[in-house]
Amino acid sequence: MTFVIDRYPCAESPRLGAMALRPAPESVPRARHWFRRFIAPYRPLCSVDDCVLMVSELVTNAVLHGRSDATWLVRVEWYREGTALRVEVHNPGLPASVRLRRPDADDAHGRGLLLVDSLAACWHCGPSHYGGTVVSFAMADAWSPEPWCPAAS
């Protein structure tokens, strides 16, 4: 696992941090742990527990459904966009395979995006700038609207 914390995020450079994880089941609890740890210093007003749950679901989906003949990583990046928090999960799978399901009560799988859809202000799936797929979610009102660039403080 590798990670990056952007030391001076601001409106011109809004990324707060990133993780690159092996596409393995043990990466899911690592993603939960490190996302919680890295987002805490920014003191978001939104539910960090909800964000951790959604990160967990999207990383699980990336590990299960991302496919490539080459060595690949699951990448998680998070951004501050105005007052919103946006989290992206990248994998080499095909965007067309991502879909919101309505599982039956006795189905063992298929609830990940349903959870994201119910908890996030919005979510999106499309082509990743790394190649493959990105699935992202946004949490509205994660921060107050005050200026947040170090130069503006």
C-alpha positions as a printed Julia matrix, in Angstrom:
153×3 Matrix{Float64}:
   0.0     0.0     0.0
   1.18    3.49   -0.77
  -0.43    6.75    0.18
  -0.06   10.46   -0.39
  -1.29   13.26    1.81
  -1.43   16.6     0.06
   0.07   18.99    2.57
  -1.37   22.27    1.28
  -4.7    21.58   -0.41
  -6.7    24.57   -1.59
  -9.21   25.48   -4.26
  -6.51   25.44   -6.94
  -5.25   22.02   -5.77
  -8.2    20.39   -3.97
  -6.92   16.82   -3.51
  -6.58   15.96    0.17
  -4.99   12.54   -0.24
  -4.7     9.28   -2.13
  -4.07    5.56   -1.54
  -2.94    2.82   -3.89
  -3.94   -0.67   -2.72
  -3.33   -4.18   -3.96
  -6.47   -5.76   -5.45
  -6.85   -8.18   -2.55
  -9.51   -8.69    0.15
  -7.17   -7.43    2.92
  -7.08   -4.04    1.17
 -10.69   -3.34    2.15
 -10.07   -2.99    5.93
  -6.84   -1.11    5.16
  -8.77    1.38    3.03
 -11.3     1.89    5.84
  -8.6     2.37    8.48
  -6.37    4.73    6.5
  -9.2     6.79    4.99
 -10.58    7.41    8.5
  -7.12    8.32    9.77
  -6.28   10.63    6.85
  -9.62   12.46    6.72
  -9.8    13.12   10.49
  -7.37   16.09   10.57
  -9.64   17.96    8.12
 -12.57   17.62   10.57
 -15.38   17.13    8.06
 -18.89   17.96    9.21
 -20.39   15.0     7.32
 -20.54   11.5     8.78
 -17.06    9.97    8.55
 -18.65    6.59    9.39
 -20.88    6.9     6.3
 -17.86    7.83    4.17
 -15.85    4.89    5.52
 -18.76    2.54    4.74
 -18.97    3.84    1.17
 -15.19    3.62    0.68
 -15.37    0.04    1.94
 -18.16   -0.85   -0.51
 -16.44    0.75   -3.49
 -13.04   -0.78   -2.73
 -14.73   -4.17   -2.32
 -16.39   -3.74   -5.72
 -13.07   -2.66   -7.26
 -11.28   -5.71   -5.85
 -14.04   -8.09   -6.96
 -14.8    -6.64  -10.39
 -11.64   -4.85  -11.54
  -9.8    -6.95  -14.09
  -6.57   -6.56  -16.02
  -3.97   -8.82  -17.6
  -1.27   -6.52  -16.2
  -0.43   -5.84  -12.57
  -2.88   -3.26  -11.24
  -3.87   -1.28   -8.16
  -7.07    0.02   -6.64
  -6.65    3.77   -6.24
  -8.64    5.85   -3.77
  -8.46    9.67   -3.94
 -10.37   12.26   -1.95
 -10.95   15.93   -2.66
 -12.48   19.01   -1.14
 -14.67   20.78   -3.68
 -16.08   23.92   -2.13
 -18.03   22.6     0.85
 -18.3    19.04   -0.53
 -16.11   15.99   -0.05
 -15.62   13.88   -3.19
 -14.09   10.39   -3.0
 -13.01    8.43   -6.09
 -12.18    4.72   -6.39
 -10.34    3.67   -9.56
  -9.89    0.17  -11.01
  -9.13   -1.28  -14.46
 -12.64   -2.72  -14.97
 -15.15   -1.52  -17.56
 -17.47    1.4   -16.67
 -20.38   -0.31  -18.42
 -20.3    -3.12  -15.83
 -21.1    -0.73  -12.94
 -24.8    -0.6   -12.26
 -27.18    0.04   -9.39
 -28.98   -3.17   -8.46
 -32.17   -3.78   -6.53
 -31.38   -7.13   -4.84
 -34.03   -9.33   -3.32
 -34.04   -9.64    0.47
 -32.36  -13.05    0.32
 -29.6   -12.04   -2.16
 -26.16  -12.21   -0.57
 -24.6    -9.5    -2.78
 -25.48   -6.41   -4.79
 -26.07   -3.75   -2.13
 -22.83   -1.72   -2.37
 -24.0     0.93   -4.83
 -27.45    0.91   -3.25
 -25.79    1.99    0.02
 -23.76    4.64   -1.78
 -26.89    5.88   -3.56
 -28.75    6.21   -0.26
 -25.94    7.84    1.78
 -24.18   10.18   -0.66
 -25.49   13.44   -2.06
 -24.63   11.97   -5.47
 -22.44    9.34   -7.1
 -20.98    8.84  -10.55
 -19.32    6.15  -12.65
 -17.23    6.71  -15.74
 -13.84    6.28  -17.36
 -10.87    6.73  -15.03
  -7.94    8.97  -15.96
  -5.78    5.95  -15.01
  -7.64    3.8   -17.55
 -10.54    1.58  -16.57
 -13.3     2.81  -14.28
 -13.79    5.4   -11.58
 -16.75    5.32   -9.19
 -17.07    8.41   -7.04
 -19.4     9.81   -4.42
 -19.87   13.26   -2.93
 -20.94   14.33    0.52
 -22.53   17.78    0.49
 -21.81   20.28    3.28
 -18.74   18.41    4.5
 -17.11   21.73    5.45
 -18.18   25.28    6.17
 -17.98   27.71    3.24
 -15.08   29.67    4.76
 -11.91   30.13    2.67
  -9.54   27.24    3.17
  -6.38   28.05    1.23
  -3.44   28.7     3.59
  -2.85   32.03    1.85
  -6.49   33.07    2.5
  -6.33   32.31    6.22
